[in-house]
Amino acid sequence: MANATFSLSAMRKMRRLTLRHFLYLQELHRHGSFSRAATALAISQPTLSQQIAQMEEILGVELVERGPRLLKLTDDGRLMLERSRKILTLLGDTIDMLSGERQTATLRVGIPGYMSYPIVSDILRAFRESNSGVVTYLAELPAEEMSLMLNEGEIDIGFLSLPTPTRLDETMASQTIWEAPLLVCLQKQDALAARPYLTADDLRQLDFVLIPREYHRSHYDNQLASLKAFGFDPRLVRTDVSTVQSQMGLTSAGLGACLLSENTVPIPDDLVLKPTKPELCTHALALFWSPENRNPYLRNFQRVAAECARSR
């Protein structure tokens, strides 16, 4: 104890804190809400709330700004997150070394959790064929969560639609691999489906189903701004659906139209994609990675991605 560099008060608090407290804080920040973090952790929301409150009581500071929308960390919470992240990273690396997992060639790839892009499958397939000895660890993630995992080095590279979430570190390197204009997806039986393209007057007649803003705020804002550019405020359907497939399901049910691009997901027989005049904004997909990442297989993945993009 004589060699300890921290105070007696810190020692007392450390005795009461557990590794679980820090892990819970990390997941709470990553998911942006108690409900989603609790689901990811496979615990109840009251349990998570109780553990975070206990951590605040032990430390004597408020870590989380609680509100009706996405929660935010306080300054003290961000400090604790940053410092504890370093501890958890070091501990995780040590556990990997002791278990021998560092000897396995692995590339950790984040893939979109709300839309299926054929080019993503093409790239993953081509990379596997040319790098047969590498284990590709795939993490299907919402854009906001993927941004945080890229920032924290928990994944090596990730597919994100543009514009990217504001949470993504500005120092990330990137390469665009696919882009196409957004189209309006509506029922074939809709009278507007017979038109070659939709005008502002046509769009005024529609209700729109968008992915909720908290799943990908920049993408949501971009779509909304593109609709507003036609000179009116679009009528939005209140939903909490997290995938394009769910959006199309609501469109099939007659709740409203949604915005999609060609060659991103299979379109059901009862739906149709219609262009607009003028065009809506462009939908693009890019790869992001940290320039400081030293994974030797990262460059191979970038090369394969570029080749697949050129061949489409």
N, C-alpha and C positions, 0 to 999 in steps of 0.2 A: 504493500500500500504506500510505502514511503516514496516510491518512484512514480506514482500516479501524477499526471500533469493536469488533472481536473480537480475541481473543488469537491468538498465533502457533500455539498448540496447536490452537485451534478451526480455524484456517486449514488446518492439516495434515490434520485429520480431514475437513473439507469437501472437500478434494481427492480423498479416497478414496471418499466417499459419492456416490451417484448418485441421480437422480430416481426410478429404478426401486426403490431401497430404500424410499423413502417411500411410493410407490404400493403396494408389496407389504405394508407394515405396515398401511396403510389397509384393504386388502382382507382381510387376516388378521383384523383386529378386526371388520370388518363381517360376515364369514361364520362366525367363531367356531371354525374348525378349519382345520388345514393342508390337509386333503384337499379340502374344499369351496372354499377360497380358491384353491387350485391349479387346480381345475376351472374356476372363473370366470375366472382369468387365462390359461387355456389353456397352462399349463406343468406340469411334473411336480412331485409333492409333494417329492421330494428337492431339486429346484432351489430351490423356495420356502424349504424349511428351511435350505438352505445360505446363501441370500441374507440371511435374517433373522439367522442365526448370524454371518455376516460383518458385518452392521450392528452387532450387539452387540459384536463384537470391536473394531471401529473406535471405537465410542463408549466402550467399557470398562465397560458396564453391562448388566444383564439387562433385556430389554424384555418378555419373555413368560414367564408361569408355565405350564410344560408339565405336562400331566396326562392321565389316561385319558379325561376328559370334555371338555366345551367349555373351551377355553383362556381365560385371562384375561391382561390386560396388567398388568405391575407398575406401581408409581407412576411410575417413570422412563419406562416404555412409554406410559402415559397422557399424561405431559407431552410426550413427543416427538410423539405422535399429535395432540394439541391444537395444538401449535405448527406442525407440518408441514402440518396441514389448512389453516391460514390461508395458508401459502405456496402450496399447491397450488390453493386456490380463487382466489387472486389471479392465479396463472399461467394457470389455465383461463379466467378472465374476460378476461385480456389476449389470449390466443390467439383467443377468440371475437370480440373487438373487431377484431383484425387480419384475421380471415377474413370479417368482415361478418355472422357468424351472429346477432349481437345485433339486427340489423335485422329478423329474422324473428319474428313473433308466435308464441310457443310457450308451452304450458302442459304441465308435466311431471307426469304422473299415475301413481301407484303402484296396481296392481291385484293382488288376491290370487293367489298362485301355486298354491294347493292346492284351491280350490273355485270353481266357476263360478256366480256369482249373476246371475240374469236382470236384476235392477235395475241392476247395474253396466253391462250392455250398453244398457239403456234410457237411462241417464243419459249415457253416452258418445255415443249416437246423437242424443239431443235436443240436447246441447251442440254437436255438430258441425253440426246443421241450423241452429241459431241463431247460430253463430259460425263461419261458413264460411271466414273469412280467418285463423283461428287453427290452427296446427299442434299437434295433441295428441300429445305424446310419451308412449307407454305403456311402463311398466316392470313386468313380471310378477315379483313378488318374494315370498319367504317373509316372514312377519310380522316376525320379528326383524330381518331385513335392511332391510325397509321402514321400521321405526322409526328405525334409524340414519340412513338416507338423508333422512328427514324432519328429524331432529335437525340434520343437517349441511347442510340446504338443497339437497340434490342432486335432490330432487323437490319440487314445489310443494304437492301434496295427495295423500292416499293413502286407500284403502279398507282398514280394519282391523276384524277381528271383535273383539267385547268378551268378556271383559276384555282390555285391550291389553297388549302386552309391557311388562315393567318397564323395559326400555331406553328406552321412549318418553319424551321430555321432558315433564314435568308441565305446562309452560306451553302446550302445544298446544291450540288451539281445536278443537271438534268438533261434529258434528251426526249424530244417529242417523237412519239412513234405512230400516232394515228390522229386524224382529225376529220370531222365532217359536220355539215350544218345540222342544227336541230330541226326536227320536223314535228308536226302535230299528229298525235296518235288519237284516233277517234273511231267510233263504231261505224262499220260499213253501212248500217241502216240509217245513219245520220244523213240528213239531206245535204249537208256540206261535203260529204264524202264523194259526191259526184263531180265536184268542181276540180279543175286542173290545179288550182292553188287557192290558198285562203288569203283574204285581205283583212285589213283592220276591222271592217264592218262585220266580217265573218267571225273573227276572234272575239268580238264583243258579245256574241251570242253564247259563248261557251263558258263553262266552269272548268277550272284547271286543278288537277291533282299533282302536287309537287312533293318530292321527298322533304320531310320536315327540316327546317333550317339547321337544327342542332346536329344533324348527321353530316352535313357538309355545307357550312355557312356560305363560303365563297361561291360554290356552285349554285346554291339556291338563289343568292343575291344576283348572280349573273343571269340566271333564267328569268327571274322576276323583272330585272331591268330590261331584258330583251323584249319581254311582253309589253312593258310600260312604254317602250320606244314607239309603239304603234299609236300612242296618244290617249290611252285610257288606263284605268286601274283594273287589272283582271280580277275576276271573282275566283277566289281560292276555296277549295274544299278542305275543311279541317280533318286531317287524318294523322295517324302516327304509323305509317308504313315505311319500312326501311329498304325495300328492294323495288327495282323497276318492274319485276314480275307482279308484285302486289299492286303497283300503280296501274298496270294493264288490266289486272283483275277488276279493279274499281271502275276502269273505263268500260270494260265489257259489261259490268253491271249497270252502266248508265249513269254513274255518279259524276263523271266529268272527263275531259280530255287530259292527256299527259304529253310531255315533250320527250322525244327520243331521237336517236340518229339511226340511219340504216346500218346494218351489219354489226349491231351490238348485242341484240337478243332476238330469238325467234319470235315472230309476230303471230299471235293467234289468228285463225281464219276469219273470226268475226270483227277484226280490227284492220285499220288501214293507216298508212303514214301519208300525210299530205304536206307539201312544201308551202311556204308563205311568200308573199310578195309585198314588201322586200323580205329578204331572208332573215330568219332568226339568227342568234349568235352561233358561232362555231363551237362545237363540242370537241375537245381534244383530250388525249391521254398521253401522259409522259412518265418516264422513269426518273426516280430521284434517289440520290445516294450522297453520303458525306464524302467530300474530297479527302478527309482524313482516314477513311476506312481502308484498312490494309489487307482485307480479305483477298487472297491471290486469285480467286475465281470471279471476282467482281467485274474485272475487265472483259473476261470471256463472255459474261452474261450481257454486258453492254454491246459487245461486237455482234453477238447472235441477235440481239434485239434490233440493231441497226440493219442487219441483213434481212430480217423478216419484214421490217417496215418498208425497205426498198422493194421487196418482191411483191408487195400487195398492190 
